[in-house]
């Protein structure tokens, strides 16, 4: 049986890479396009089961592309999720007027991205459980060392509460303790930043989310045991 397919549309290679990474554990075929015209061609040829479409692109933007998709008798049933910069209400209204089936805020939150897609394609990977924590954390970026806290944790990463000047894609060396565990150390990649007066997630303290990179098997097992103790069975 042919697996379902998802089309990712964004003119920025970085964001396409991030979205592909979000979907890497899903039993689906992932297609990609760098603009509206290419997206329409792929949609007509491949008939994807879902389209993630960026609102702002040069030449044909996402709104124009969505309008054409929803006006096409053969393509209108394909669900379209549009990605709109946080706080851009006019863009949001334009996307809704174009007939999109949902909106995802940028910078993209992994949970929101996957949960929105799973409404239309059940095979989209379930997001890893995130468990509240509160452990102390130390991390090093280059020759600089910082202290913070682990606010929540999943199998794939943590949210670090700390005030420091980090940027997306920065690499850090992270160390922290979980109750009943030895020191866990791992390399990590900064996946999103939540700093300043206009934070993306105001319910969290200033800080940033990281994804584990090459975490050792023993450390990964400690994380899994901690999460398993709190996840409902």
C-alpha positions as CSV (number, residue, x, y, z in Angstrom):
1,X,0.0,0.0,0.0
2,X,1.4,3.4,-1.0
3,X,2.2,5.6,2.1
4,X,0.5,9.0,2.4
5,X,2.5,12.0,1.2
6,X,3.1,15.4,2.6
7,X,4.2,18.5,0.6
8,X,6.4,21.1,2.4
9,X,6.5,24.5,0.7
10,X,9.0,27.2,1.8
11,X,11.5,29.4,0.0
12,X,14.0,29.0,2.9
13,X,16.0,25.8,2.8
14,X,16.5,26.0,6.6
15,X,12.8,25.9,7.3
16,X,12.3,23.0,4.9
17,X,15.1,21.2,6.7
18,X,13.5,21.8,10.1
19,X,10.1,20.5,8.9
20,X,11.7,17.4,7.3
21,X,13.4,16.7,10.6
22,X,10.0,17.0,12.4
23,X,8.6,14.3,10.0
24,X,11.6,12.0,9.9
25,X,9.9,9.4,12.2
26,X,6.6,9.3,10.3
27,X,5.8,6.5,7.8
28,X,5.0,9.0,5.1
29,X,6.6,10.3,1.8
30,X,7.9,13.8,2.2
31,X,7.9,16.1,-0.9
32,X,9.2,19.7,-1.0
33,X,8.9,22.9,-3.1
34,X,10.7,26.2,-2.8
35,X,7.8,28.3,-4.2
36,X,4.2,28.5,-5.1
37,X,4.5,27.6,-8.8
38,X,6.6,24.5,-8.0
39,X,4.1,23.6,-5.3
40,X,1.2,23.7,-7.8
41,X,3.0,21.6,-10.3
42,X,3.8,18.9,-7.6
43,X,0.3,19.0,-6.3
44,X,-1.1,18.3,-9.7
45,X,1.4,15.6,-10.4
46,X,1.6,13.9,-7.0
47,X,-1.7,14.7,-5.3
48,X,-0.2,14.9,-1.8
49,X,-2.4,14.1,1.2
50,X,-1.4,17.3,3.0
51,X,0.4,20.6,2.2
52,X,2.3,22.7,4.7
53,X,2.5,26.1,3.0
54,X,4.5,29.2,4.0
55,X,2.6,32.4,3.8
56,X,5.4,34.7,2.7
57,X,7.4,33.8,-0.4
58,X,8.7,35.8,-3.4
59,X,7.0,35.6,-6.7
60,X,3.9,33.5,-6.0
61,X,3.3,33.7,-2.2
62,X,1.5,31.2,-0.1
63,X,-1.8,33.1,-0.1
64,X,-1.9,33.1,-3.9
65,X,-0.9,29.5,-4.1
66,X,-3.6,28.5,-1.6
67,X,-6.3,30.5,-3.5
68,X,-5.5,28.5,-6.7
69,X,-5.4,25.2,-4.9
70,X,-8.8,25.8,-3.2
71,X,-10.3,27.0,-6.5
72,X,-9.2,23.9,-8.4
73,X,-11.9,21.3,-8.6
74,X,-9.3,18.4,-8.5
75,X,-7.1,19.9,-5.8
76,X,-9.4,21.7,-3.4
77,X,-9.9,18.7,-1.1
78,X,-6.1,18.6,-0.3
79,X,-5.8,20.0,3.3
80,X,-3.5,23.1,3.4
81,X,-1.9,24.3,6.6
82,X,-0.3,27.7,6.3
83,X,2.6,29.0,8.3
84,X,2.3,32.6,9.4
85,X,4.8,34.8,11.4
86,X,3.7,35.2,15.0
87,X,1.7,38.4,15.5
88,X,1.0,39.1,11.8
89,X,-2.8,39.3,12.1
90,X,-3.3,40.6,8.6
91,X,-1.4,37.7,7.1
92,X,-3.5,35.3,9.2
93,X,-6.7,36.9,7.9
94,X,-5.5,36.7,4.3
95,X,-4.7,33.0,4.7
96,X,-8.1,32.2,6.2
97,X,-9.7,34.1,3.3
98,X,-7.8,32.0,0.8
99,X,-9.5,28.9,2.2
100,X,-6.6,27.3,4.2
101,X,-7.5,24.5,6.6
102,X,-5.4,25.7,9.5
103,X,-2.6,28.1,10.6
104,X,0.7,27.4,12.3
105,X,2.7,30.2,13.9
106,X,6.3,30.8,12.9
107,X,8.8,30.2,14.5
108,X,7.4,26.7,14.2
109,X,6.7,24.7,17.4
110,X,7.3,21.0,16.8
111,X,4.2,19.9,18.8
112,X,1.9,22.3,17.0
113,X,3.3,21.3,13.6
114,X,2.8,17.6,14.2
115,X,-0.6,17.8,15.9
116,X,-2.0,20.1,13.2
117,X,-0.8,17.6,10.5
118,X,-2.2,14.6,12.3
119,X,-5.7,16.0,12.1
120,X,-5.5,15.2,8.4
121,X,-2.9,12.5,8.1
122,X,-3.0,10.1,11.1
123,X,0.4,8.6,10.2
124,X,2.1,11.9,11.1
125,X,4.4,11.0,14.1
126,X,3.0,11.7,17.5
127,X,5.0,14.3,19.4
128,X,7.1,13.0,22.3
129,X,5.7,13.6,25.7
130,X,7.1,16.7,27.5
131,X,7.5,16.4,31.3
132,X,7.9,19.3,33.6
133,X,11.2,19.2,35.4
134,X,13.0,21.9,37.4
135,X,16.5,20.5,37.5
136,X,19.6,22.6,37.5
137,X,21.5,22.8,34.3
138,X,25.0,24.0,33.2
139,X,25.9,24.5,29.6
140,X,28.9,25.7,27.6
141,X,29.0,27.5,24.3
142,X,32.5,27.9,23.0
143,X,34.6,29.0,26.0
144,X,31.6,30.5,27.9
145,X,29.8,28.7,30.7
146,X,26.3,29.4,31.9
147,X,23.8,28.1,34.5
148,X,20.1,27.7,34.1
149,X,17.3,25.2,34.7
150,X,15.7,22.4,32.8
151,X,12.0,23.5,32.6
152,X,10.7,20.5,30.7
153,X,12.1,17.4,29.0
154,X,11.2,15.0,26.2
155,X,13.0,12.0,24.6
156,X,14.5,14.4,22.0
157,X,15.4,17.5,24.0
158,X,14.8,20.0,26.8
159,X,13.7,23.6,27.4
160,X,16.5,25.5,29.2
161,X,15.5,28.4,31.3
162,X,18.4,30.9,31.2
163,X,19.1,34.5,30.1
164,X,21.9,34.5,27.7
165,X,22.5,35.5,24.1
166,X,22.0,32.2,22.1
167,X,20.8,31.9,18.6
168,X,19.0,29.2,16.6
169,X,21.4,26.5,15.5
170,X,24.0,27.3,18.1
171,X,25.7,24.2,19.5
172,X,26.1,23.8,23.2
173,X,27.5,21.2,25.6
174,X,24.7,20.6,28.2
175,X,24.9,18.9,31.6
176,X,22.0,18.3,34.1
177,X,20.8,15.9,36.7
178,X,17.4,14.1,36.9
179,X,16.1,12.7,40.2
180,X,17.8,9.4,40.8
181,X,20.2,9.8,37.8
182,X,23.9,10.4,37.4
183,X,25.1,13.6,35.6
184,X,23.7,13.6,32.0
185,X,26.0,15.3,29.5
186,X,25.3,15.7,25.8
187,X,25.8,18.0,22.9
188,X,22.7,19.9,21.8
189,X,21.4,22.1,19.1
190,X,19.4,25.3,19.9
191,X,16.1,24.7,18.1
192,X,14.2,27.8,19.1
193,X,14.7,30.9,21.3
194,X,12.3,32.4,23.8
195,X,13.9,35.7,24.9
196,X,13.1,39.3,25.3
197,X,9.9,41.2,26.0
198,X,7.9,39.6,23.2
199,X,8.5,35.9,23.9
200,X,7.0,33.2,21.7
201,X,5.9,31.2,24.7
202,X,5.1,33.7,27.5
203,X,4.2,30.9,29.9
204,X,7.8,29.8,30.0
205,X,10.7,31.7,31.6
206,X,13.2,33.3,29.2
207,X,15.3,30.6,27.7
208,X,15.5,28.3,24.7
209,X,14.7,24.8,23.4
210,X,17.4,22.4,22.4
211,X,17.5,19.1,20.6
212,X,19.9,16.4,21.8
213,X,22.7,15.7,19.4
214,X,24.4,12.3,19.7
215,X,23.3,11.6,23.2
216,X,25.0,8.5,24.6
217,X,22.8,5.4,25.0
218,X,23.2,5.3,28.8
219,X,22.2,9.0,29.1
220,X,19.2,8.4,26.8
221,X,18.1,5.5,28.9
222,X,18.1,7.7,32.0
223,X,15.9,10.3,30.2
224,X,13.5,7.5,29.1
225,X,13.2,6.1,32.6
226,X,12.5,9.5,34.0
227,X,9.8,10.3,31.4
228,X,8.3,6.8,31.7
229,X,7.7,7.4,35.4
230,X,5.4,10.3,34.6
231,X,3.6,9.3,31.4
232,X,0.2,7.8,31.9
233,X,-0.1,4.2,30.9
